[in-house]
C-alpha cells in the first residue's frame, strides 16, 4: 500500500527543510507500523524564494520526494488538483507545507481510517493557536455561512489537511471545472466522513502568504460561497420583496390620505422591486448556464447490487 502526501508550497523556504525532515520521519513510522510506503508530492505555486531549490536538493537524498512547479501562481486549489492527478497512492493526504498541520498526525489519520473505513478523514481544528481573535471570529463566521448555504453537509472548522481514499480521489478528479474549490469537494462527493480533532499550531517560521481582511480573503470567501451554493442568486428576491413592502405601505398611505411624497415613494419602491425581481429572474438563467458548463459528475453511486452485466 502507498500513501501519497500532496503538499502546496508558496515561499515556505524558512520551513521546508524542517517540514521534509518531520514528514520523512512520519512516513518512516507508517512503514514500520502499518507497512505503508510513502511519497511526498510538492506542488510549488511559483514561489519567489529558494524553497523549490531546497526541495530539489532533498530529492537527491530521498527519491520519495517529487516536485511539480507551476509556471505562474495558480492558487492553492489548482495546486491540490494537480497533485491529486499525479498521486499514485491508495491513500492520499493533502496539506500545506507551513507546519501548522503536523505530519506526526499521519499515524492517527491512518488509524482512524482503518477503524471507520471512511473515504474522507478530516482534521477538525478544535483550537487555532497563533491567530488573532479577529481571524478566529471571521473564520468561524465564514464556515457557518457556507454550511448554512450549501445543499450538503459541510465540514465546519476543517481545513485542507485530510486523508482521502483512492475512491474519493477518483471521484474528485472527475470534475472538469476550471476554477475548483477543493475544500468543499470532499464533502460534495457524499462519501463517508470521519473527523480527527487536533489543535492547529502557529507557523513554524516565516510569514503567512494569505492575509485575512484583505481583498483576496473576501474574494476567496465569495468564490467558496458561490461555488456550491445558489443562495446568493436569491438575494435580489429578498431585496425586491423589501421594496415591494415599502411600495405597498406607501400605497396605503396615499389611499388613506393623499400625499405627493408618499405617492412618489410608492412609485420608486415599486420600480426598484420590479428591477430586483428581474435581476433575480436573470440569475436563474445564469444558474442554468453555470450548471451546464461546470462539468461535475451528475451523480455518484455508493453501491451496486445484482447489476452485473447491466
Protein Blocks (a to p, Z undefined) as FASTA:
>chain_A
ZZddddddehilkmmmmmmmmmmmmmmmmmmmnopacddddddehiablmlmmmmmmmmm
omkbccdddfbdebjklmmmmmmmmpcbfbdcdddfeopacfklmmmmmmmmmmnopabd
cdddfbdghiafklmmmmmmmmmmmmmmpccdcdehiafbdcddfklmmmmmmpccfbdc
fklmmmmnopacddddddddddfbdcdfbdghiaklmmmmmmmmmmmpcklmmmmmmmmm
mmmmmmmmmmmmmmmogcfklmmmmmmmmmmmmmmmmmmmmmmmmmmmmmmmnopafbdc
fbdchighZZ
